[in-house]
Amino acid sequence: IRPFTTGSLQQIQTERAGKPFILSLWSASCIHCPTELKALGELKRKYPGIDIVLVAADTPEEIPQLAKLAASYGLGKQAQWVFADPQAEKLRFEIDRRWYGELPRTYFFDPEHRREGASGVIPSERLEHWAAQQVK
């Protein structure tokens, strides 16, 4: 699990130039995040080529717990990051100026990295629809 700091989002996008991906923000203490992680794990099983990047809005001290949770949902091999700045607001602002920290938060990036963000648990149908469009 890599430290998510200023510039990490740009790094994630650069590493995926020309490729679609899902950026999922979550936390070990988030009550709705397990439902989202389960749905993303099922999506990954159905569409193995889908790239999912997990960013935990926790702290580096929680890495062992975060890794265990991601693995339990079948997402252990996905790129994983954790907030590593004491001012989480700075990181949230860099990700999306209109995001106030609610979790889970999901961003769908198309191949040109135009993105669509949504808060709360994403319905499986919406995940499936997006994935089907990307694997044409």
VENNORTA-V868701 format. One record per residue. N is the residue number from 0. BURIAL is b if it has 9 or more other C-alpha atoms within 8 Angstrom, else e. Layout:
BEGIN
N/BURIAL
N/BURIAL
END
This chain:
BEGIN
0/e
1/e
2/b
3/b
4/b
5/e
6/e
7/e
8/b
9/e
10/e
11/e
12/b
13/e
14/e
15/b
16/b
17/e
18/b
19/b
20/b
21/b
22/b
23/b
24/b
25/b
26/b
27/b
28/e
29/b
30/e
31/b
32/b
33/e
34/e
35/b
36/b
37/b
38/b
39/b
40/b
41/b
42/b
43/b
44/e
45/e
46/e
47/e
48/e
49/b
50/e
51/b
52/b
53/b
54/b
55/b
56/b
57/b
58/b
59/b
60/e
61/e
62/b
63/e
64/e
65/b
66/b
67/b
68/b
69/b
70/b
71/e
72/b
73/b
74/b
75/b
76/e
77/b
78/e
79/b
80/b
81/b
82/b
83/b
84/e
85/e
86/e
87/b
88/e
89/e
90/b
91/b
92/b
93/b
94/e
95/e
96/e
97/e
98/b
99/e
100/e
101/e
102/b
103/b
104/b
105/b
106/b
107/b
108/b
109/b
110/b
111/b
112/b
113/e
114/e
115/e
116/e
117/e
118/b
119/b
120/b
121/b
122/e
123/e
124/e
125/e
126/b
127/b
128/e
129/b
130/b
131/e
132/e
133/e
134/e
135/e
END
